[in-house]
Amino acid sequence: MHDQDKPSFEAIFRQNEQRIHYHMHKFGIHDGQGEYYVEGIYAMWMAYKKCDPTKGPLGTYFNYTIRNRFIDMFR
């Protein structure tokens, strides 16, 4: 898939934003400052830029990167 064939990040983000909230809920994160939410967006952006559609679904990669970003923040 070429970059011009890839949907925009904004479109992908709107479809997958709930993944950030899911992981925040799963970890019991209360994010009054919005820090974890922003880091979740960053994780999605990095996954979007690095994604290789031949390796599997983008949603699975989003879950992996968001989860691992949150774990890194706990350390």
Stockholm file with secondary structure:
# STOCKHOLM 1.0

chainA/1-75         MHDQDKPSFEAIFRQNEQRIHYHMHKFGIHDGQGEYYVEGIYAMWMAYKKCDPTKGPLGTYFNYTIRNRFIDMFR
#=GR chainA/1-75 SS CCGGGSCCHHHHHHHHTHHHHHHHHHHTCCCTTSHHHHHHHHHHHHHHHHCCGGGSCHHHHHHHHHHHHHHHHHC
#=GC SS_cons        CCGGGSCCHHHHHHHHTHHHHHHHHHHTCCCTTSHHHHHHHHHHHHHHHHCCGGGSCHHHHHHHHHHHHHHHHHC
//
